């Protein structure tokens, strides 16, 4: 696979990854509410789901994944329910300024990571994306080296996309200096999370 092909794939994937959607809304909301680690944990989960689909595509199993209608639907609704539940929790969370909050909860980070994985595995657009993109951009046959190169490009793109969203939300989080502002932001982040969950349910 030559450099121009990788660049074309990277540009196409960047548009796909950076476009507004439930994942990016969730990263913003989790970062504003729980800090950078919370947003990054969810982002790592989404990347894991993406790499799983890349592996499926490499082994010619994308079409099989696309046909797993019931299983994909269950994963999608489970992930959406989690986002809505988290949104409600954010909406009703106590108005505590970030400096006064306890340390990062490892269990919450783990749940965020798993939610990212589940939502991407349950996203019906993911297998279709790989079925449509890979054959036209990189060709129908992928070697082990090709898979590693594509995975590297995906990771680079996601570092930029996830990192950009986390940095943006972290800067906004610095404004949380009073309980009133915190309450307003919590409710805004909660609304984003619920909206992300509803968007996942509405995806066809």
C-alpha positions in Angstrom: 0.0 0.0 0.0 1.6 3.3 -1.1 1.7 6.6 0.8 -0.9 8.3 -1.4 -3.5 5.5 -0.6 -2.9 5.9 3.1 -3.2 9.7 2.9 -6.5 9.3 1.0 -7.8 6.9 3.6 -6.7 9.2 6.4 -8.4 12.2 4.9 -11.6 10.2 4.3 -11.5 8.8 7.8 -10.9 12.2 9.4 -14.1 13.5 7.9 -15.9 10.4 9.2 -14.4 10.7 12.7 -14.6 14.5 13.1 -18.2 14.9 11.9 -20.7 15.8 14.6 -22.3 12.7 16.1 -23.1 10.9 19.3 -19.5 9.9 20.0 -18.1 13.4 19.8 -21.0 14.8 21.8 -20.4 12.2 24.5 -16.7 12.9 24.6 -17.4 16.6 25.1 -20.1 16.0 27.8 -18.0 13.5 29.7 -14.9 15.7 29.7 -16.9 18.8 30.9 -18.6 16.8 33.6 -15.9 14.4 34.8 -12.6 15.7 33.4 -10.2 14.8 30.6 -9.7 11.2 31.8 -13.5 10.6 31.5 -13.6 11.8 27.9 -10.4 10.0 26.9 -11.7 6.7 28.4 -14.8 6.8 26.3 -12.8 7.9 23.3 -10.5 4.9 23.7 -13.5 2.7 23.7 -14.7 4.1 20.4 -11.3 3.5 18.9 -11.3 -0.1 20.1 -14.6 -0.6 18.4 -13.3 0.9 15.2 -10.2 -1.3 15.2 -12.4 -4.4 15.8 -14.3 -3.5 12.6 -11.0 -3.0 10.7 -9.9 -6.5 11.8 -13.3 -7.9 10.6 -12.9 -6.1 7.3 -9.3 -7.5 6.9 -10.7 -11.1 7.3 -13.6 -10.5 5.0 -16.2 -10.5 7.8 -17.6 -7.0 7.4 -20.6 -8.4 5.4 -21.3 -10.9 8.2 -21.2 -8.1 10.8 -23.6 -6.1 8.6 -26.0 -9.0 8.6 -26.0 -9.4 12.4 -29.1 -7.3 12.7 -30.5 -8.5 16.0 -27.1 -8.5 17.8 -26.2 -5.1 16.5 -29.6 -3.7 17.5 -29.2 -5.1 21.1 -25.7 -3.5 21.4 -27.0 -0.2 20.0 -29.9 0.1 22.4 -27.8 -1.0 25.4 -25.3 1.7 24.6 -28.0 4.3 24.0 -29.6 3.4 27.3 -26.3 3.9 29.1 -25.8 7.4 27.5 -29.3 8.4 28.5 -28.8 7.1 32.0 -25.5 9.0 32.3 -27.2 12.2 30.9 -29.9 12.0 33.6 -27.2 11.5 36.2 -25.3 14.6 34.9 -28.6 16.6 34.9 -29.3 15.7 38.6 -25.6 15.8 39.8 -24.8 18.0 42.8 -23.3 21.4 41.8 -19.7 20.8 43.0 -16.9 22.9 41.5 -14.1 20.7 39.9 -11.4 21.6 42.5 -13.6 20.2 45.2 -14.5 16.9 43.6 -13.0 13.6 44.6 -10.4 11.8 42.4 -11.2 10.0 39.2 -13.4 6.9 39.7 -11.7 4.0 38.0 -15.0 2.1 37.7 -16.6 5.0 35.9 -13.7 5.2 33.5 -14.1 1.5 32.8 -17.8 1.9 32.2 -17.1 4.8 29.9 -14.6 2.7 27.9 -17.0 -0.2 27.6 -19.8 2.1 26.5 -17.6 3.4 23.7 -16.8 -0.1 22.5 -20.4 -1.3 22.7 -21.8 1.7 20.9 -19.3 1.4 18.0 -19.9 -2.3 17.7 -23.7 -1.7 17.7 -23.4 1.2 15.1 -25.0 -0.1 11.9 -23.0 2.5 9.9 -19.6 1.0 10.9 -19.6 -2.2 8.9 -21.2 -0.4 6.0 -18.5 2.3 6.2 -15.8 -0.3 5.9 -17.6 -2.2 3.2 -17.9 1.0 1.2 -14.5 2.6 2.0 -11.9 -0.1 2.1 -12.5 -1.7 -1.3 -12.6 1.6 -3.1 -9.8 3.4 -1.3 -7.3 0.6 -0.4 -8.4 -2.3 -2.6 -10.2 -5.6 -1.9 -7.3 -7.5 -0.5 -5.6 -6.4 2.7 -2.3 -7.9 3.9 -1.2 -7.9 7.5 1.1 -5.0 6.8 -1.8 -3.1 5.3 -4.0 -3.6 8.4 -1.2 -2.3 10.7 -0.7 0.7 8.4 -4.4 1.5 8.4 -4.6 1.0 12.2 -1.8 3.4 12.6 -3.6 6.0 10.4 -6.8 5.5 12.4 -5.0 6.0 15.7 -3.3 9.2 14.4 -6.6 10.6 13.2 -8.4 9.7 16.5 -5.6 11.3 18.6 -6.3 14.5 16.7 -10.1 14.2 16.9 -10.5 12.9 20.4 -7.6 15.1 21.7 -9.2 18.2 20.1 -12.6 17.6 21.7 -11.0 16.8 25.1 -8.9 20.0 25.0 -11.8 22.1 23.9 -14.1 20.7 26.7 -11.3 21.0 29.3 -10.9 24.7 28.6 -14.6 25.2 29.0 -14.4 23.2 32.2 -12.0 25.8 33.7 -14.9 28.3 33.8 -16.7 26.1 36.4 -15.9 28.4 39.3 -19.3 28.6 41.1 -22.0 26.1 41.9 -24.5 28.0 39.7 -22.2 27.7 36.7 -21.5 24.0 37.5 -25.2 23.3 37.7 -25.9 24.9 34.3 -23.0 23.1 32.7 -24.0 19.8 34.3 -27.5 20.2 32.8 -26.1 21.2 29.4 -23.7 18.1 29.4 -26.6 15.9 30.5 -28.7 17.2 27.7 -25.9 16.4 25.3 -25.6 12.9 26.6 -29.4 12.2 26.4 -29.4 13.7 22.9 -26.5 11.4 22.0 -28.5 8.4 23.3 -31.6 9.4 21.4 -29.4 10.0 18.2 -28.1 6.4 18.6 -31.6 5.0 18.9 -32.7 7.0 15.8 -29.8 5.7 13.7 -30.9 3.4 10.9 
